[in-house]
Amino acid sequence: MDPTVLKSLLSDVAELTGEHIVLAGVSWLIAAAIGVGLGILGTRRRALREVSVAVANILQTIPSVALFGFLLPVPLIGGIGRHTAILCLVLYSLLPILRNTIVGIQSVDPPLREAAVAMGMTDAQLLRLVELPLAAPTILAGLRIALVTNIGTAVIAAIIGGGGLGVLIFRGVASVDTVQILAGAIPAAAMALVADAIMTALEKRIRIQ
């Protein structure tokens, strides 16, 4: 490959990798805040739990490309650009976070709850001092799944002008250029593997404590 072309490609990889990290990271943080928050509230209110899980299930069953397409014509929140891509990624990654938060908190042994209440703990103290610490590994597992999924799904953001490594992949497919396809696919795969390893290590560390 010509050195000038290679230098340009490496520059594109670096820039688009940064965009990919922003897409996956920002959407994951927003989904984490919403998913964990709804999950906690859902353990206190059954109606909210059933509705939120049902909606998240529906969103998860919609193919990612279709979800991007559905939001494009929506006024204010839709259109071409990174904001629509982030919104799609948030919606698509809610289910594992929400479900694992609910399952983790509900899996706490009832005798532990009863003992905490008998000691005079308020509901907020019960949640903060008993339920969340015990549910943390399960919640982290949901966060890990959502993050790895986000990194992979963010590749599709390129089709609506969201940027990221998908730009190289789609550009390579359009020009039948294997080098460009690999230049986008390899960093995305590596990013997902690194994220999975970090989150798995954190999950194991919390389980041991």
C-alpha positions as a Markdown table, in Angstrom:
| # | Residue | x | y | z |
|---|---|---|---|---|
| 1 | Met | 0.0 | 0.0 | 0.0 |
| 2 | Asp | 1.2 | 3.5 | -0.8 |
| 3 | Pro | 2.6 | 5.2 | 2.3 |
| 4 | Thr | 0.4 | 8.3 | 1.8 |
| 5 | Val | -2.7 | 6.1 | 1.5 |
| 6 | Leu | -1.7 | 4.1 | 4.6 |
| 7 | Lys | -1.0 | 7.3 | 6.6 |
| 8 | Ser | -4.5 | 8.6 | 5.6 |
| 9 | Leu | -6.1 | 5.3 | 6.6 |
| 10 | Leu | -4.4 | 5.2 | 10.0 |
| 11 | Ser | -5.5 | 8.8 | 10.6 |
| 12 | Asp | -9.1 | 7.9 | 9.7 |
| 13 | Val | -8.9 | 4.8 | 12.0 |
| 14 | Ala | -7.7 | 7.0 | 15.0 |
| 15 | Glu | -10.4 | 9.6 | 14.4 |
| 16 | Leu | -13.2 | 7.1 | 13.9 |
| 17 | Thr | -12.2 | 5.0 | 16.8 |
| 18 | Gly | -12.6 | 8.1 | 19.0 |
| 19 | Glu | -16.0 | 8.7 | 17.6 |
| 20 | His | -16.9 | 5.1 | 18.2 |
| 21 | Ile | -15.8 | 5.3 | 21.8 |
| 22 | Val | -18.0 | 8.4 | 22.3 |
| 23 | Leu | -21.0 | 6.8 | 20.6 |
| 24 | Ala | -20.8 | 3.6 | 22.7 |
| 25 | Gly | -19.7 | 5.2 | 25.9 |
| 26 | Val | -22.1 | 8.1 | 26.1 |
| 27 | Ser | -25.1 | 5.9 | 25.1 |
| 28 | Trp | -24.0 | 3.2 | 27.6 |
| 29 | Leu | -23.8 | 5.8 | 30.5 |
| 30 | Ile | -27.2 | 7.2 | 29.7 |
| 31 | Ala | -28.7 | 3.7 | 29.4 |
| 32 | Ala | -27.0 | 2.7 | 32.7 |
| 33 | Ala | -28.6 | 5.6 | 34.5 |
| 34 | Ile | -32.0 | 5.0 | 33.1 |
| 35 | Gly | -31.9 | 1.2 | 33.3 |
| 36 | Val | -30.6 | 1.0 | 36.9 |
| 37 | Gly | -32.9 | 3.8 | 38.0 |
| 38 | Leu | -36.0 | 2.2 | 36.5 |
| 39 | Gly | -34.9 | -1.2 | 37.8 |
| 40 | Ile | -34.7 | 0.1 | 41.3 |
| 41 | Leu | -38.1 | 1.8 | 41.1 |
| 42 | Gly | -39.5 | -1.4 | 39.5 |
| 43 | Thr | -38.6 | -3.5 | 42.5 |
| 44 | Arg | -40.8 | -1.1 | 44.5 |
| 45 | Arg | -43.7 | -0.7 | 42.0 |
| 46 | Arg | -44.9 | -3.8 | 40.2 |
| 47 | Ala | -46.9 | -1.9 | 37.6 |
| 48 | Leu | -43.8 | 0.2 | 36.6 |
| 49 | Arg | -41.7 | -3.0 | 36.5 |
| 50 | Glu | -44.1 | -4.8 | 34.2 |
| 51 | Val | -44.5 | -1.9 | 31.8 |
| 52 | Ser | -40.8 | -1.0 | 31.7 |
| 53 | Val | -39.7 | -4.5 | 31.1 |
| 54 | Ala | -42.3 | -5.0 | 28.4 |
| 55 | Val | -41.3 | -1.9 | 26.6 |
| 56 | Ala | -37.6 | -2.8 | 26.8 |
| 57 | Asn | -38.4 | -6.3 | 25.5 |
| 58 | Ile | -40.2 | -4.8 | 22.5 |
| 59 | Leu | -37.3 | -2.4 | 21.7 |
| 60 | Gln | -34.8 | -5.3 | 22.0 |
| 61 | Thr | -36.8 | -7.4 | 19.5 |
| 62 | Ile | -36.7 | -4.7 | 16.8 |
| 63 | Pro | -33.7 | -5.2 | 14.5 |
| 64 | Ser | -31.1 | -2.5 | 15.1 |
| 65 | Val | -31.1 | -1.2 | 11.5 |
| 66 | Ala | -34.9 | -1.0 | 11.7 |
| 67 | Leu | -34.8 | 1.0 | 14.9 |
| 68 | Phe | -32.4 | 3.4 | 13.4 |
| 69 | Gly | -34.8 | 3.8 | 10.4 |
| 70 | Phe | -37.8 | 4.3 | 12.7 |
| 71 | Leu | -36.3 | 7.2 | 14.5 |
| 72 | Leu | -35.0 | 9.1 | 11.4 |
| 73 | Pro | -38.3 | 10.8 | 10.6 |
| 74 | Val | -39.3 | 11.5 | 14.2 |
| 75 | Pro | -39.3 | 15.3 | 14.8 |
| 76 | Leu | -36.8 | 16.8 | 17.3 |
| 77 | Ile | -35.2 | 13.5 | 18.3 |
| 78 | Gly | -34.7 | 12.0 | 14.9 |
| 79 | Gly | -32.8 | 12.9 | 11.8 |
| 80 | Ile | -29.3 | 12.3 | 10.5 |
| 81 | Gly | -26.5 | 12.6 | 13.0 |
| 82 | Arg | -24.9 | 11.4 | 16.1 |
| 83 | His | -27.7 | 12.3 | 18.5 |
| 84 | Thr | -30.1 | 9.9 | 16.7 |
| 85 | Ala | -27.4 | 7.2 | 16.8 |
| 86 | Ile | -26.9 | 7.7 | 20.6 |
| 87 | Leu | -30.7 | 7.6 | 21.2 |
| 88 | Cys | -31.0 | 4.3 | 19.3 |
| 89 | Leu | -28.1 | 2.8 | 21.2 |
| 90 | Val | -29.6 | 3.8 | 24.5 |
| 91 | Leu | -33.0 | 2.2 | 23.6 |
| 92 | Tyr | -31.4 | -0.9 | 22.3 |
| 93 | Ser | -29.2 | -1.5 | 25.4 |
| 94 | Leu | -31.8 | -0.9 | 28.1 |
| 95 | Leu | -33.1 | -4.4 | 28.5 |
| 96 | Pro | -30.1 | -6.2 | 30.0 |
| 97 | Ile | -29.4 | -3.4 | 32.4 |
| 98 | Leu | -33.1 | -3.1 | 33.5 |
| 99 | Arg | -33.7 | -6.8 | 33.8 |
| 100 | Asn | -30.4 | -7.6 | 35.7 |
| 101 | Thr | -31.1 | -4.7 | 38.1 |
| 102 | Ile | -34.5 | -6.1 | 38.9 |
| 103 | Val | -33.4 | -9.7 | 39.1 |
| 104 | Gly | -30.3 | -8.8 | 41.3 |
| 105 | Ile | -32.3 | -6.8 | 43.9 |
| 106 | Gln | -35.2 | -9.3 | 43.9 |
| 107 | Ser | -32.7 | -12.2 | 44.5 |
| 108 | Val | -31.7 | -10.8 | 47.8 |
| 109 | Asp | -32.7 | -13.3 | 50.5 |
| 110 | Pro | -35.9 | -12.3 | 52.3 |
| 111 | Pro | -34.5 | -13.0 | 55.8 |
| 112 | Leu | -31.8 | -10.4 | 55.1 |
| 113 | Arg | -34.4 | -7.9 | 54.3 |
| 114 | Glu | -36.4 | -8.8 | 57.3 |
| 115 | Ala | -33.4 | -8.5 | 59.6 |
| 116 | Ala | -32.5 | -5.1 | 58.1 |
| 117 | Val | -36.0 | -3.8 | 58.7 |
| 118 | Ala | -36.0 | -5.2 | 62.2 |
| 119 | Met | -32.9 | -3.2 | 62.9 |
| 120 | Gly | -34.8 | -0.1 | 62.0 |
| 121 | Met | -33.5 | 0.6 | 58.5 |
| 122 | Thr | -35.5 | 2.8 | 56.2 |
| 123 | Asp | -36.2 | 1.6 | 52.6 |
| 124 | Ala | -33.5 | 3.9 | 51.3 |
| 125 | Gln | -31.0 | 2.4 | 53.8 |
| 126 | Leu | -32.1 | -1.1 | 53.0 |
| 127 | Leu | -31.5 | -0.4 | 49.3 |
| 128 | Arg | -28.1 | 1.3 | 49.8 |
| 129 | Leu | -26.6 | -0.9 | 52.5 |
| 130 | Val | -28.1 | -4.3 | 51.7 |
| 131 | Glu | -29.8 | -4.8 | 48.4 |
| 132 | Leu | -27.4 | -2.9 | 46.0 |
| 133 | Pro | -24.2 | -4.3 | 47.4 |
| 134 | Leu | -25.6 | -7.9 | 47.1 |
| 135 | Ala | -27.1 | -7.2 | 43.7 |
| 136 | Ala | -24.0 | -5.5 | 42.3 |
| 137 | Pro | -22.5 | -8.5 | 40.5 |
| 138 | Thr | -25.7 | -9.2 | 38.7 |
| 139 | Ile | -26.2 | -5.5 | 37.8 |
| 140 | Leu | -22.6 | -5.4 | 36.5 |
| 141 | Ala | -23.3 | -8.4 | 34.3 |
| 142 | Gly | -26.1 | -6.5 | 32.7 |
| 143 | Leu | -24.0 | -3.4 | 32.2 |
| 144 | Arg | -21.2 | -5.6 | 30.7 |
| 145 | Ile | -23.7 | -7.1 | 28.2 |
| 146 | Ala | -25.1 | -3.7 | 27.3 |
| 147 | Leu | -21.6 | -2.2 | 26.8 |
| 148 | Val | -20.3 | -5.0 | 24.5 |
| 149 | Thr | -23.6 | -4.9 | 22.6 |
| 150 | Asn | -23.3 | -1.1 | 22.2 |
| 151 | Ile | -19.8 | -1.3 | 20.8 |
| 152 | Gly | -21.0 | -3.8 | 18.1 |
| 153 | Thr | -24.2 | -2.0 | 17.3 |
| 154 | Ala | -22.5 | 1.4 | 17.1 |
| 155 | Val | -21.0 | 0.2 | 13.8 |
| 156 | Ile | -24.4 | 0.6 | 12.2 |
| 157 | Ala | -24.6 | 4.2 | 13.3 |
| 158 | Ala | -22.6 | 5.1 | 10.2 |
| 159 | Ile | -25.6 | 4.5 | 8.0 |
| 160 | Ile | -27.4 | 7.6 | 9.5 |
| 161 | Gly | -24.3 | 9.8 | 9.7 |
| 162 | Gly | -23.5 | 8.9 | 13.3 |
| 163 | Gly | -19.8 | 8.3 | 12.5 |
| 164 | Gly | -17.7 | 5.6 | 14.2 |
| 165 | Leu | -15.8 | 2.7 | 12.8 |
| 166 | Gly | -18.8 | 1.6 | 10.7 |
| 167 | Val | -17.8 | 4.4 | 8.3 |
| 168 | Leu | -14.7 | 2.4 | 7.3 |
| 169 | Ile | -16.6 | -0.9 | 7.1 |
| 170 | Phe | -19.4 | 0.5 | 4.9 |
| 171 | Arg | -16.9 | 2.5 | 2.8 |
| 172 | Gly | -14.9 | -0.7 | 2.3 |
| 173 | Val | -18.0 | -2.7 | 1.4 |
| 174 | Ala | -19.0 | -0.1 | -1.2 |
| 175 | Ser | -15.6 | -0.1 | -2.8 |
| 176 | Val | -14.9 | -3.8 | -2.3 |
| 177 | Asp | -11.8 | -2.8 | -0.3 |
| 178 | Thr | -10.9 | -5.5 | 2.2 |
| 179 | Val | -8.3 | -3.4 | 3.9 |
| 180 | Gln | -10.8 | -0.7 | 4.8 |
| 181 | Ile | -13.3 | -3.3 | 6.1 |
| 182 | Leu | -10.6 | -4.8 | 8.3 |
| 183 | Ala | -9.5 | -1.3 | 9.4 |
| 184 | Gly | -13.0 | -0.7 | 10.8 |
| 185 | Ala | -13.8 | -4.3 | 12.0 |
| 186 | Ile | -10.6 | -5.1 | 13.9 |
| 187 | Pro | -10.5 | -2.0 | 16.2 |
| 188 | Ala | -14.3 | -2.5 | 16.9 |
| 189 | Ala | -13.8 | -6.2 | 17.8 |
| 190 | Ala | -10.7 | -5.3 | 19.9 |
| 191 | Met | -12.7 | -2.6 | 21.7 |
| 192 | Ala | -15.5 | -5.0 | 22.5 |
| 193 | Leu | -13.0 | -7.7 | 23.8 |
| 194 | Val | -11.2 | -5.2 | 26.0 |
| 195 | Ala | -14.5 | -3.8 | 27.4 |
| 196 | Asp | -15.7 | -7.3 | 28.1 |
| 197 | Ala | -12.5 | -8.3 | 29.9 |
| 198 | Ile | -12.5 | -5.1 | 32.1 |
| 199 | Met | -16.1 | -5.5 | 33.1 |
| 200 | Thr | -15.7 | -9.3 | 33.7 |
| 201 | Ala | -12.7 | -8.6 | 36.0 |
| 202 | Leu | -14.6 | -5.9 | 37.9 |
| 203 | Glu | -17.6 | -8.3 | 38.3 |
| 204 | Lys | -15.4 | -11.1 | 39.6 |
| 205 | Arg | -13.7 | -8.7 | 42.0 |
| 206 | Ile | -17.0 | -7.6 | 43.5 |
| 207 | Arg | -18.2 | -11.2 | 43.8 |
| 208 | Ile | -15.1 | -12.1 | 45.8 |
| 209 | Gln | -15.5 | -9.1 | 48.3 |
